[in-house]
Amino acid sequence: MLAASAAGQPRAGEYEVKAAYLLNFARFVEWPADILPAGAPLQIGIVGTHSFGRALEDVLRGKLVNGHPIQLRQLQWTDYLMDCHIVFISAAEEQHLDEIFYRLGNRSVLTVSDIDRFSLRGGIIGFQMVGSRVRFDINRSRASGADLTISSKLLNVARAVHEDKAVQ
């Protein structure tokens, strides 16, 4: 079961699952060829303090995604994020969410977070805990606006797929 520990911190299992999902998101999302040319590294940026521990590095180490090696970068919200293909925004950065979205604009960056209602607030994929399971919602309109194509395989396993832009 994925419960919180006595100290209130999530157990590693939750973030191991989220790390595996990030890898699968990379496999089932298509970026424009000029944004992610053949053989170029797929850049994953983690913005802010997060709870992945070593789980993300362990899941991604040595993996290729559709012929792209993966590079993981730890970033702050004020850093240049547009070189990333995937940006995971930690819950600790919720107060900066609007500024991050403003700076990214409609660039082809897959935004992912476990911030509450993330996919309804302008993000593309938002993690949700449903009981003890990690699930996710997708904002397909935001993905289309960023010129990203999400595979129907990924859409079919999402908890919810939103078609609207951003609901405050």
Rosetta constraint file for C-alpha pairs under 8 A:
AtomPair CA 1 CA 132 HARMONIC 5.89 0.50
AtomPair CA 2 CA 10 HARMONIC 7.50 0.50
AtomPair CA 2 CA 11 HARMONIC 6.39 0.50
AtomPair CA 2 CA 13 HARMONIC 6.33 0.50
AtomPair CA 2 CA 14 HARMONIC 6.01 0.50
AtomPair CA 2 CA 132 HARMONIC 5.05 0.50
AtomPair CA 2 CA 133 HARMONIC 7.20 0.50
AtomPair CA 3 CA 10 HARMONIC 6.54 0.50
AtomPair CA 3 CA 11 HARMONIC 6.54 0.50
AtomPair CA 3 CA 132 HARMONIC 6.80 0.50
AtomPair CA 4 CA 8 HARMONIC 5.23 0.50
AtomPair CA 4 CA 9 HARMONIC 5.45 0.50
AtomPair CA 4 CA 10 HARMONIC 4.52 0.50
AtomPair CA 4 CA 11 HARMONIC 5.90 0.50
AtomPair CA 5 CA 9 HARMONIC 5.45 0.50
AtomPair CA 5 CA 10 HARMONIC 6.13 0.50
AtomPair CA 5 CA 11 HARMONIC 6.22 0.50
AtomPair CA 10 CA 14 HARMONIC 6.83 0.50
AtomPair CA 10 CA 15 HARMONIC 7.98 0.50
AtomPair CA 10 CA 51 HARMONIC 7.75 0.50
AtomPair CA 11 CA 15 HARMONIC 7.58 0.50
AtomPair CA 12 CA 16 HARMONIC 6.11 0.50
AtomPair CA 12 CA 52 HARMONIC 7.38 0.50
AtomPair CA 12 CA 53 HARMONIC 7.89 0.50
AtomPair CA 12 CA 55 HARMONIC 7.63 0.50
AtomPair CA 13 CA 17 HARMONIC 6.24 0.50
AtomPair CA 14 CA 18 HARMONIC 6.35 0.50
AtomPair CA 14 CA 133 HARMONIC 8.00 0.50
AtomPair CA 14 CA 134 HARMONIC 6.87 0.50
AtomPair CA 15 CA 19 HARMONIC 5.93 0.50
AtomPair CA 15 CA 51 HARMONIC 6.79 0.50
AtomPair CA 15 CA 52 HARMONIC 5.21 0.50
AtomPair CA 15 CA 55 HARMONIC 6.74 0.50
AtomPair CA 15 CA 56 HARMONIC 7.85 0.50
AtomPair CA 16 CA 20 HARMONIC 6.27 0.50
AtomPair CA 16 CA 52 HARMONIC 7.11 0.50
AtomPair CA 16 CA 55 HARMONIC 5.27 0.50
AtomPair CA 16 CA 56 HARMONIC 6.93 0.50
AtomPair CA 16 CA 59 HARMONIC 7.76 0.50
AtomPair CA 17 CA 21 HARMONIC 6.20 0.50
AtomPair CA 17 CA 134 HARMONIC 7.06 0.50
AtomPair CA 18 CA 22 HARMONIC 6.22 0.50
AtomPair CA 18 CA 127 HARMONIC 7.94 0.50
AtomPair CA 18 CA 134 HARMONIC 7.23 0.50
AtomPair CA 19 CA 23 HARMONIC 6.53 0.50
AtomPair CA 19 CA 52 HARMONIC 7.36 0.50
AtomPair CA 19 CA 55 HARMONIC 6.51 0.50
AtomPair CA 19 CA 56 HARMONIC 4.94 0.50
AtomPair CA 19 CA 59 HARMONIC 6.46 0.50
AtomPair CA 20 CA 24 HARMONIC 6.34 0.50
AtomPair CA 20 CA 56 HARMONIC 7.72 0.50
AtomPair CA 20 CA 59 HARMONIC 6.35 0.50
AtomPair CA 21 CA 25 HARMONIC 5.95 0.50
AtomPair CA 22 CA 26 HARMONIC 6.37 0.50
AtomPair CA 23 CA 27 HARMONIC 6.54 0.50
AtomPair CA 23 CA 59 HARMONIC 7.66 0.50
AtomPair CA 23 CA 60 HARMONIC 6.93 0.50
AtomPair CA 23 CA 65 HARMONIC 7.88 0.50
AtomPair CA 24 CA 28 HARMONIC 6.22 0.50
AtomPair CA 25 CA 29 HARMONIC 6.00 0.50
AtomPair CA 25 CA 154 HARMONIC 7.55 0.50
AtomPair CA 26 CA 30 HARMONIC 7.94 0.50
AtomPair CA 26 CA 65 HARMONIC 6.68 0.50
AtomPair CA 26 CA 86 HARMONIC 7.74 0.50
AtomPair CA 27 CA 65 HARMONIC 5.72 0.50
AtomPair CA 27 CA 66 HARMONIC 6.64 0.50
AtomPair CA 28 CA 150 HARMONIC 6.11 0.50
AtomPair CA 28 CA 151 HARMONIC 5.28 0.50
AtomPair CA 28 CA 153 HARMONIC 7.45 0.50
AtomPair CA 28 CA 154 HARMONIC 6.32 0.50
AtomPair CA 29 CA 148 HARMONIC 6.66 0.50
AtomPair CA 29 CA 149 HARMONIC 5.61 0.50
AtomPair CA 29 CA 150 HARMONIC 4.56 0.50
AtomPair CA 29 CA 151 HARMONIC 6.07 0.50
AtomPair CA 30 CA 148 HARMONIC 5.75 0.50
AtomPair CA 30 CA 149 HARMONIC 4.98 0.50
AtomPair CA 30 CA 150 HARMONIC 6.43 0.50
AtomPair CA 30 CA 151 HARMONIC 7.81 0.50
AtomPair CA 31 CA 35 HARMONIC 6.39 0.50
AtomPair CA 31 CA 36 HARMONIC 6.07 0.50
AtomPair CA 31 CA 108 HARMONIC 6.79 0.50
AtomPair CA 31 CA 147 HARMONIC 7.09 0.50
AtomPair CA 31 CA 148 HARMONIC 5.30 0.50
AtomPair CA 31 CA 149 HARMONIC 6.81 0.50
AtomPair CA 32 CA 36 HARMONIC 6.33 0.50
AtomPair CA 32 CA 108 HARMONIC 7.74 0.50
AtomPair CA 32 CA 147 HARMONIC 6.96 0.50
AtomPair CA 32 CA 148 HARMONIC 7.13 0.50
AtomPair CA 33 CA 37 HARMONIC 4.95 0.50
AtomPair CA 33 CA 38 HARMONIC 7.34 0.50
AtomPair CA 35 CA 108 HARMONIC 7.28 0.50
AtomPair CA 36 CA 40 HARMONIC 6.27 0.50
AtomPair CA 36 CA 41 HARMONIC 7.79 0.50
AtomPair CA 36 CA 42 HARMONIC 7.18 0.50
AtomPair CA 36 CA 85 HARMONIC 7.90 0.50
AtomPair CA 38 CA 67 HARMONIC 7.23 0.50
AtomPair CA 38 CA 68 HARMONIC 7.21 0.50
AtomPair CA 39 CA 67 HARMONIC 5.71 0.50
AtomPair CA 39 CA 68 HARMONIC 5.01 0.50
AtomPair CA 39 CA 69 HARMONIC 7.40 0.50
AtomPair CA 40 CA 68 HARMONIC 5.71 0.50
AtomPair CA 40 CA 69 HARMONIC 7.16 0.50
AtomPair CA 41 CA 68 HARMONIC 5.12 0.50
AtomPair CA 41 CA 69 HARMONIC 4.81 0.50
AtomPair CA 41 CA 70 HARMONIC 5.53 0.50
AtomPair CA 41 CA 71 HARMONIC 6.36 0.50
AtomPair CA 42 CA 65 HARMONIC 7.77 0.50
AtomPair CA 42 CA 68 HARMONIC 5.80 0.50
AtomPair CA 42 CA 69 HARMONIC 6.09 0.50
AtomPair CA 42 CA 70 HARMONIC 4.86 0.50
AtomPair CA 42 CA 71 HARMONIC 6.10 0.50
AtomPair CA 42 CA 84 HARMONIC 7.51 0.50
AtomPair CA 42 CA 85 HARMONIC 6.24 0.50
AtomPair CA 43 CA 70 HARMONIC 6.10 0.50
AtomPair CA 43 CA 71 HARMONIC 4.94 0.50
AtomPair CA 43 CA 72 HARMONIC 6.11 0.50
AtomPair CA 43 CA 73 HARMONIC 7.35 0.50
AtomPair CA 43 CA 83 HARMONIC 7.19 0.50
AtomPair CA 43 CA 84 HARMONIC 4.72 0.50
AtomPair CA 43 CA 85 HARMONIC 5.29 0.50
AtomPair CA 43 CA 86 HARMONIC 6.52 0.50
AtomPair CA 44 CA 70 HARMONIC 7.25 0.50
AtomPair CA 44 CA 71 HARMONIC 6.12 0.50
AtomPair CA 44 CA 72 HARMONIC 4.92 0.50
AtomPair CA 44 CA 73 HARMONIC 6.16 0.50
AtomPair CA 44 CA 84 HARMONIC 5.69 0.50
AtomPair CA 44 CA 85 HARMONIC 6.06 0.50
AtomPair CA 44 CA 86 HARMONIC 4.76 0.50
AtomPair CA 44 CA 87 HARMONIC 5.87 0.50
AtomPair CA 44 CA 88 HARMONIC 7.60 0.50
AtomPair CA 45 CA 72 HARMONIC 5.98 0.50
AtomPair CA 45 CA 73 HARMONIC 4.72 0.50
AtomPair CA 45 CA 74 HARMONIC 5.86 0.50
AtomPair CA 45 CA 75 HARMONIC 6.29 0.50
AtomPair CA 45 CA 81 HARMONIC 7.42 0.50
AtomPair CA 45 CA 84 HARMONIC 5.94 0.50
AtomPair CA 45 CA 85 HARMONIC 7.87 0.50
AtomPair CA 45 CA 86 HARMONIC 6.19 0.50
AtomPair CA 45 CA 87 HARMONIC 4.73 0.50
AtomPair CA 45 CA 88 HARMONIC 6.22 0.50
AtomPair CA 46 CA 50 HARMONIC 7.85 0.50
AtomPair CA 46 CA 72 HARMONIC 7.59 0.50
AtomPair CA 46 CA 73 HARMONIC 6.15 0.50
AtomPair CA 46 CA 74 HARMONIC 4.96 0.50
AtomPair CA 46 CA 75 HARMONIC 5.73 0.50
AtomPair CA 46 CA 87 HARMONIC 5.89 0.50
AtomPair CA 46 CA 88 HARMONIC 4.88 0.50
AtomPair CA 46 CA 89 HARMONIC 6.24 0.50
AtomPair CA 46 CA 90 HARMONIC 7.34 0.50
AtomPair CA 47 CA 74 HARMONIC 6.27 0.50
AtomPair CA 47 CA 75 HARMONIC 4.70 0.50
AtomPair CA 47 CA 76 HARMONIC 5.11 0.50
AtomPair CA 47 CA 77 HARMONIC 5.82 0.50
AtomPair CA 47 CA 87 HARMONIC 6.97 0.50
AtomPair CA 47 CA 88 HARMONIC 6.04 0.50
AtomPair CA 47 CA 89 HARMONIC 4.89 0.50
AtomPair CA 47 CA 90 HARMONIC 5.99 0.50
AtomPair CA 47 CA 93 HARMONIC 7.57 0.50
AtomPair CA 48 CA 74 HARMONIC 7.49 0.50
AtomPair CA 48 CA 75 HARMONIC 6.27 0.50
AtomPair CA 48 CA 76 HARMONIC 5.24 0.50
AtomPair CA 48 CA 77 HARMONIC 6.68 0.50
AtomPair CA 48 CA 89 HARMONIC 6.76 0.50
AtomPair CA 48 CA 90 HARMONIC 5.60 0.50
AtomPair CA 48 CA 92 HARMONIC 6.53 0.50
AtomPair CA 48 CA 93 HARMONIC 6.21 0.50
AtomPair CA 49 CA 90 HARMONIC 6.26 0.50
AtomPair CA 49 CA 92 HARMONIC 6.31 0.50
AtomPair CA 50 CA 90 HARMONIC 5.49 0.50
AtomPair CA 50 CA 91 HARMONIC 7.59 0.50
AtomPair CA 50 CA 92 HARMONIC 7.54 0.50
AtomPair CA 52 CA 56 HARMONIC 5.91 0.50
AtomPair CA 54 CA 58 HARMONIC 6.02 0.50
AtomPair CA 55 CA 59 HARMONIC 6.12 0.50
AtomPair CA 56 CA 60 HARMONIC 6.12 0.50
AtomPair CA 57 CA 61 HARMONIC 5.72 0.50
AtomPair CA 57 CA 72 HARMONIC 7.69 0.50
AtomPair CA 60 CA 70 HARMONIC 7.00 0.50
AtomPair CA 61 CA 70 HARMONIC 7.98 0.50
AtomPair CA 62 CA 69 HARMONIC 7.65 0.50
AtomPair CA 62 CA 70 HARMONIC 7.86 0.50
AtomPair CA 63 CA 69 HARMONIC 6.51 0.50
AtomPair CA 63 CA 70 HARMONIC 6.69 0.50
AtomPair CA 64 CA 68 HARMONIC 5.19 0.50
AtomPair CA 64 CA 69 HARMONIC 4.65 0.50
AtomPair CA 64 CA 70 HARMONIC 6.33 0.50
AtomPair CA 65 CA 69 HARMONIC 6.48 0.50
AtomPair CA 65 CA 70 HARMONIC 7.21 0.50
AtomPair CA 75 CA 79 HARMONIC 6.24 0.50
AtomPair CA 77 CA 81 HARMONIC 7.96 0.50
AtomPair CA 77 CA 93 HARMONIC 7.28 0.50
AtomPair CA 77 CA 96 HARMONIC 7.18 0.50
AtomPair CA 77 CA 100 HARMONIC 6.65 0.50
AtomPair CA 81 CA 87 HARMONIC 7.52 0.50
AtomPair CA 81 CA 104 HARMONIC 7.23 0.50
AtomPair CA 82 CA 104 HARMONIC 6.45 0.50
AtomPair CA 82 CA 107 HARMONIC 7.22 0.50
AtomPair CA 82 CA 109 HARMONIC 7.15 0.50
AtomPair CA 84 CA 109 HARMONIC 6.55 0.50
AtomPair CA 85 CA 108 HARMONIC 6.90 0.50
AtomPair CA 85 CA 109 HARMONIC 4.81 0.50
AtomPair CA 85 CA 110 HARMONIC 6.08 0.50
AtomPair CA 86 CA 109 HARMONIC 5.53 0.50
AtomPair CA 86 CA 110 HARMONIC 4.59 0.50
AtomPair CA 86 CA 111 HARMONIC 5.94 0.50
AtomPair CA 86 CA 112 HARMONIC 7.35 0.50
AtomPair CA 87 CA 109 HARMONIC 6.83 0.50
AtomPair CA 87 CA 110 HARMONIC 6.17 0.50
AtomPair CA 87 CA 111 HARMONIC 4.97 0.50
AtomPair CA 87 CA 112 HARMONIC 6.14 0.50
AtomPair CA 88 CA 111 HARMONIC 6.01 0.50
AtomPair CA 88 CA 112 HARMONIC 4.68 0.50
AtomPair CA 88 CA 113 HARMONIC 5.40 0.50
AtomPair CA 89 CA 93 HARMONIC 6.61 0.50
AtomPair CA 89 CA 111 HARMONIC 7.31 0.50
AtomPair CA 89 CA 112 HARMONIC 6.28 0.50
AtomPair CA 89 CA 113 HARMONIC 5.04 0.50
AtomPair CA 89 CA 114 HARMONIC 7.73 0.50
AtomPair CA 89 CA 115 HARMONIC 7.96 0.50
AtomPair CA 90 CA 94 HARMONIC 7.43 0.50
AtomPair CA 90 CA 113 HARMONIC 6.08 0.50
AtomPair CA 90 CA 114 HARMONIC 6.84 0.50
AtomPair CA 90 CA 115 HARMONIC 7.16 0.50
AtomPair CA 91 CA 113 HARMONIC 7.09 0.50
AtomPair CA 91 CA 114 HARMONIC 6.21 0.50
AtomPair CA 91 CA 115 HARMONIC 5.00 0.50
AtomPair CA 93 CA 97 HARMONIC 6.51 0.50
AtomPair CA 94 CA 115 HARMONIC 6.72 0.50
AtomPair CA 96 CA 100 HARMONIC 6.20 0.50
AtomPair CA 97 CA 101 HARMONIC 6.20 0.50
AtomPair CA 98 CA 102 HARMONIC 6.07 0.50
AtomPair CA 99 CA 103 HARMONIC 6.12 0.50
AtomPair CA 100 CA 104 HARMONIC 6.19 0.50
AtomPair CA 101 CA 105 HARMONIC 5.96 0.50
AtomPair CA 101 CA 122 HARMONIC 7.22 0.50
AtomPair CA 101 CA 123 HARMONIC 7.79 0.50
AtomPair CA 104 CA 109 HARMONIC 7.51 0.50
AtomPair CA 106 CA 145 HARMONIC 6.01 0.50
AtomPair CA 106 CA 146 HARMONIC 4.68 0.50
AtomPair CA 106 CA 147 HARMONIC 7.90 0.50
AtomPair CA 107 CA 146 HARMONIC 5.28 0.50
AtomPair CA 107 CA 147 HARMONIC 7.66 0.50
AtomPair CA 108 CA 146 HARMONIC 4.59 0.50
AtomPair CA 108 CA 147 HARMONIC 5.75 0.50
AtomPair CA 108 CA 148 HARMONIC 6.21 0.50
AtomPair CA 109 CA 146 HARMONIC 6.74 0.50
AtomPair CA 109 CA 148 HARMONIC 7.93 0.50
AtomPair CA 110 CA 124 HARMONIC 6.37 0.50
AtomPair CA 110 CA 125 HARMONIC 7.70 0.50
AtomPair CA 110 CA 143 HARMONIC 7.28 0.50
AtomPair CA 110 CA 146 HARMONIC 7.94 0.50
AtomPair CA 110 CA 148 HARMONIC 7.61 0.50
AtomPair CA 111 CA 123 HARMONIC 5.58 0.50
AtomPair CA 111 CA 124 HARMONIC 5.31 0.50
AtomPair CA 111 CA 125 HARMONIC 6.33 0.50
AtomPair CA 112 CA 118 HARMONIC 7.96 0.50
AtomPair CA 112 CA 123 HARMONIC 6.61 0.50
AtomPair CA 112 CA 124 HARMONIC 6.22 0.50
AtomPair CA 112 CA 125 HARMONIC 4.77 0.50
AtomPair CA 112 CA 126 HARMONIC 5.70 0.50
AtomPair CA 112 CA 127 HARMONIC 7.57 0.50
AtomPair CA 113 CA 118 HARMONIC 6.52 0.50
AtomPair CA 113 CA 123 HARMONIC 7.72 0.50
AtomPair CA 113 CA 125 HARMONIC 6.73 0.50
AtomPair CA 113 CA 126 HARMONIC 5.14 0.50
AtomPair CA 113 CA 127 HARMONIC 6.08 0.50
AtomPair CA 114 CA 118 HARMONIC 6.97 0.50
AtomPair CA 114 CA 126 HARMONIC 5.59 0.50
AtomPair CA 114 CA 127 HARMONIC 4.62 0.50
AtomPair CA 114 CA 128 HARMONIC 6.49 0.50
AtomPair CA 115 CA 126 HARMONIC 7.03 0.50
AtomPair CA 115 CA 127 HARMONIC 7.52 0.50
AtomPair CA 116 CA 126 HARMONIC 7.69 0.50
AtomPair CA 116 CA 128 HARMONIC 7.51 0.50
AtomPair CA 117 CA 121 HARMONIC 6.25 0.50
AtomPair CA 117 CA 126 HARMONIC 6.90 0.50
AtomPair CA 118 CA 122 HARMONIC 6.64 0.50
AtomPair CA 118 CA 123 HARMONIC 5.31 0.50
AtomPair CA 118 CA 124 HARMONIC 7.57 0.50
AtomPair CA 118 CA 125 HARMONIC 7.16 0.50
AtomPair CA 118 CA 126 HARMONIC 5.01 0.50
AtomPair CA 118 CA 127 HARMONIC 7.89 0.50
AtomPair CA 119 CA 123 HARMONIC 4.52 0.50
AtomPair CA 119 CA 124 HARMONIC 5.25 0.50
AtomPair CA 119 CA 125 HARMONIC 5.55 0.50
AtomPair CA 119 CA 126 HARMONIC 5.12 0.50
AtomPair CA 119 CA 137 HARMONIC 6.35 0.50
AtomPair CA 119 CA 138 HARMONIC 5.98 0.50
AtomPair CA 119 CA 139 HARMONIC 5.31 0.50
AtomPair CA 119 CA 162 HARMONIC 7.66 0.50
AtomPair CA 119 CA 166 HARMONIC 7.65 0.50
AtomPair CA 120 CA 139 HARMONIC 7.05 0.50
AtomPair CA 120 CA 162 HARMONIC 7.60 0.50
AtomPair CA 120 CA 165 HARMONIC 7.79 0.50
AtomPair CA 120 CA 166 HARMONIC 5.27 0.50
AtomPair CA 120 CA 167 HARMONIC 5.15 0.50
AtomPair CA 120 CA 168 HARMONIC 7.00 0.50
AtomPair CA 121 CA 166 HARMONIC 5.13 0.50
AtomPair CA 121 CA 167 HARMONIC 5.63 0.50
AtomPair CA 121 CA 168 HARMONIC 5.72 0.50
AtomPair CA 122 CA 139 HARMONIC 7.82 0.50
AtomPair CA 122 CA 142 HARMONIC 6.88 0.50
AtomPair CA 122 CA 165 HARMONIC 6.80 0.50
AtomPair CA 122 CA 166 HARMONIC 4.78 0.50
AtomPair CA 122 CA 167 HARMONIC 7.48 0.50
AtomPair CA 123 CA 139 HARMONIC 6.97 0.50
AtomPair CA 123 CA 142 HARMONIC 7.07 0.50
AtomPair CA 124 CA 138 HARMONIC 5.58 0.50
AtomPair CA 124 CA 139 HARMONIC 4.85 0.50
AtomPair CA 124 CA 140 HARMONIC 7.00 0.50
AtomPair CA 124 CA 142 HARMONIC 5.82 0.50
AtomPair CA 124 CA 143 HARMONIC 5.91 0.50
AtomPair CA 125 CA 136 HARMONIC 6.51 0.50
AtomPair CA 125 CA 137 HARMONIC 5.62 0.50
AtomPair CA 125 CA 138 HARMONIC 4.60 0.50
AtomPair CA 125 CA 139 HARMONIC 6.43 0.50
AtomPair CA 126 CA 136 HARMONIC 5.37 0.50
AtomPair CA 126 CA 137 HARMONIC 5.21 0.50
AtomPair CA 126 CA 138 HARMONIC 6.56 0.50
AtomPair CA 127 CA 134 HARMONIC 6.73 0.50
AtomPair CA 127 CA 135 HARMONIC 5.77 0.50
AtomPair CA 127 CA 136 HARMONIC 4.29 0.50
AtomPair CA 127 CA 137 HARMONIC 6.52 0.50
AtomPair CA 128 CA 134 HARMONIC 5.95 0.50
AtomPair CA 128 CA 135 HARMONIC 5.17 0.50
AtomPair CA 128 CA 136 HARMONIC 5.45 0.50
AtomPair CA 128 CA 137 HARMONIC 7.41 0.50
AtomPair CA 129 CA 133 HARMONIC 5.63 0.50
AtomPair CA 129 CA 134 HARMONIC 4.82 0.50
AtomPair CA 129 CA 135 HARMONIC 6.02 0.50
AtomPair CA 130 CA 134 HARMONIC 6.36 0.50
AtomPair CA 130 CA 135 HARMONIC 6.57 0.50
AtomPair CA 135 CA 158 HARMONIC 6.94 0.50
AtomPair CA 135 CA 159 HARMONIC 6.13 0.50
AtomPair CA 136 CA 158 HARMONIC 5.50 0.50
AtomPair CA 136 CA 159 HARMONIC 5.60 0.50
AtomPair CA 136 CA 160 HARMONIC 7.28 0.50
AtomPair CA 137 CA 158 HARMONIC 5.51 0.50
AtomPair CA 137 CA 159 HARMONIC 5.38 0.50
AtomPair CA 137 CA 160 HARMONIC 4.74 0.50
AtomPair CA 137 CA 161 HARMONIC 5.82 0.50
AtomPair CA 137 CA 162 HARMONIC 7.59 0.50
AtomPair CA 138 CA 155 HARMONIC 7.38 0.50
AtomPair CA 138 CA 158 HARMONIC 6.71 0.50
AtomPair CA 138 CA 160 HARMONIC 6.34 0.50
AtomPair CA 138 CA 161 HARMONIC 4.77 0.50
AtomPair CA 138 CA 162 HARMONIC 6.06 0.50
AtomPair CA 139 CA 143 HARMONIC 6.47 0.50
AtomPair CA 139 CA 161 HARMONIC 5.81 0.50
AtomPair CA 139 CA 162 HARMONIC 4.58 0.50
AtomPair CA 139 CA 163 HARMONIC 6.08 0.50
AtomPair CA 139 CA 164 HARMONIC 7.20 0.50
AtomPair CA 139 CA 165 HARMONIC 7.50 0.50
AtomPair CA 140 CA 144 HARMONIC 6.14 0.50
AtomPair CA 140 CA 150 HARMONIC 7.76 0.50
AtomPair CA 140 CA 161 HARMONIC 6.45 0.50
AtomPair CA 140 CA 162 HARMONIC 5.92 0.50
AtomPair CA 140 CA 163 HARMONIC 5.50 0.50
AtomPair CA 140 CA 164 HARMONIC 7.86 0.50
AtomPair CA 141 CA 145 HARMONIC 6.10 0.50
AtomPair CA 141 CA 162 HARMONIC 7.18 0.50
AtomPair CA 141 CA 163 HARMONIC 5.05 0.50
AtomPair CA 141 CA 164 HARMONIC 5.90 0.50
AtomPair CA 141 CA 165 HARMONIC 5.69 0.50
AtomPair CA 142 CA 146 HARMONIC 6.25 0.50
AtomPair CA 142 CA 164 HARMONIC 7.92 0.50
AtomPair CA 142 CA 165 HARMONIC 5.93 0.50
AtomPair CA 142 CA 166 HARMONIC 7.92 0.50
AtomPair CA 143 CA 147 HARMONIC 6.36 0.50
AtomPair CA 143 CA 148 HARMONIC 5.16 0.50
AtomPair CA 143 CA 149 HARMONIC 6.88 0.50
AtomPair CA 143 CA 150 HARMONIC 7.46 0.50
AtomPair CA 144 CA 148 HARMONIC 5.50 0.50
AtomPair CA 144 CA 149 HARMONIC 6.65 0.50
AtomPair CA 150 CA 154 HARMONIC 6.76 0.50
AtomPair CA 150 CA 155 HARMONIC 6.99 0.50
AtomPair CA 151 CA 155 HARMONIC 6.45 0.50
AtomPair CA 152 CA 156 HARMONIC 5.88 0.50
AtomPair CA 153 CA 157 HARMONIC 6.76 0.50
AtomPair CA 154 CA 158 HARMONIC 6.46 0.50
AtomPair CA 155 CA 161 HARMONIC 6.88 0.50
